[in-house]
């Protein structure tokens, strides 16, 4: 693949367009993906989740009730009917 030398020599913050060349270099810097406030809020939320024990008890498959089976079949039949009505 033959590329022009300008692609190889273009460094971070450089501008090949006259308007971009007229801008100060701090304008051309790469912006962060997340703002510092968002990063701080995400860290606080992660700390709160670690402190709080939110996990539910593991499901015991031997204790599936008839009501669980009925709920599953109702949801399955409703989805099946919706897909059939969409196709028809």
C-alpha positions in Angstrom: 0.0 0.0 0.0 1.6 3.3 -1.1 0.7 6.2 1.1 1.8 9.7 0.8 4.5 10.8 3.3 2.1 13.3 4.9 0.1 10.5 6.4 3.2 9.0 7.9 4.5 12.2 9.3 1.2 13.6 10.7 1.7 13.7 14.4 -0.7 14.2 17.2 -2.1 17.7 17.3 -1.0 18.7 13.8 -3.3 20.2 11.2 -3.0 19.9 7.5 -6.0 22.2 6.9 -5.5 26.0 7.0 -8.3 26.6 9.5 -7.0 23.8 11.8 -3.5 25.2 11.4 -4.7 28.6 12.7 -6.1 27.1 15.9 -4.0 26.8 19.1 -2.6 23.4 19.9 -4.7 22.9 23.1 -7.8 22.9 20.9 -6.5 20.0 18.9 -5.8 17.8 21.9 -7.7 14.5 22.3 -10.7 14.7 24.6 -11.3 12.2 27.3 -13.9 9.5 26.7 -15.6 10.3 30.0 -15.7 13.5 32.0 -13.9 13.5 35.5 -17.3 13.9 37.2 -18.7 10.8 35.5 -15.6 8.7 36.4 -15.9 9.8 40.0 -19.6 9.0 40.1 -18.9 5.5 38.6 -16.3 4.9 41.3 -18.7 5.9 44.0 -21.4 3.6 42.6 -18.9 0.7 42.4 -17.9 1.3 46.1 -21.5 1.4 47.2 -22.2 -1.9 45.4 -19.2 -3.6 47.0 -20.4 -2.4 50.5 -24.0 -3.5 50.0 -24.8 -7.1 49.8 -27.4 -7.1 47.0 -27.0 -10.6 45.6 -30.0 -12.8 45.9 -29.9 -16.4 47.0 -28.9 -18.9 44.4 -31.8 -20.7 42.6 -32.3 -24.2 43.6 -33.6 -26.1 40.5 -35.1 -28.8 42.6 -37.6 -26.3 44.1 -39.3 -25.2 40.9 -43.0 -24.9 41.8 -46.1 -25.4 39.6 -46.6 -21.6 39.7 -43.1 -21.1 38.2 -44.0 -23.6 35.4 -47.3 -21.9 34.7 -45.7 -18.5 34.6 -43.1 -19.8 32.1 -45.7 -21.4 29.9 -47.9 -18.3 29.9 -44.9 -16.1 28.9 -43.8 -18.6 26.2 -47.2 -18.9 24.7 -47.7 -15.1 24.7 -44.4 -14.6 22.9 -45.2 -17.4 20.4 -48.6 -15.9 19.6 -47.0 -12.4 19.2 -44.4 -13.8 16.8 -47.0 -15.7 14.8 -49.3 -12.6 14.6 -46.3 -10.6 13.4 -45.4 -13.2 10.7 -49.0 -13.6 9.6 
